[in-house]
Amino acid sequence: MRLMIKLAHHHLMRHKGPKPGERTINIIQQARAMASSSKSKKEKLADTVVALVNGAVSETGKAPSEKKLNNIHQKLVEIDKRLQQMTSVMEQEAKLRKIEFALHNVHRKSFDYQTFLWDYGENCEDSGSLVTEILWSFLKDCGYYLPTNGMIPRNDHNEEQARKEFRQSIVFQLESLLGSKPRLSKEKDGRYAVWYK
């Protein structure tokens, strides 16, 4: 859709010459081809762009006035803003659907990990509960600090590697549930946080 707006704008700015009708038909065909692969709201915007092009370029070969071009340019800018807003809303809806699916299926992909508490020693836990908390944070557009004492048990007792494998396993579980890889970042205090993206 944004490409269509740019094409229409480019066409209006360059439109001079003996065959405006052919150029208009070409722009309209491009706009319709792009609109046919989009949703109904985008189709309405595509029709608006086509109408603007039709209104600006006459079939008689007369170029549109500067005032008319400026007016159409403003309308194209408004359409572009509306398209960006629609895209943002659609991305948010897709994110909510992914998180909802993940919350319903969180225990299918879970694994066991260990935490070490000074008062109680080693404790075995299921990752499903932790991932559920992470997903609720994602719903609020927040990140989540991973527990610093979480680790995957290893025979060689390499704690640093065990913690790394724990972080990787959490990210992998989230990716398999959401269909996209979350972002893992190391904060200034040394803790690791996981983000939706």
Disulfide bonds with the S-S distance in Angstrom:
none
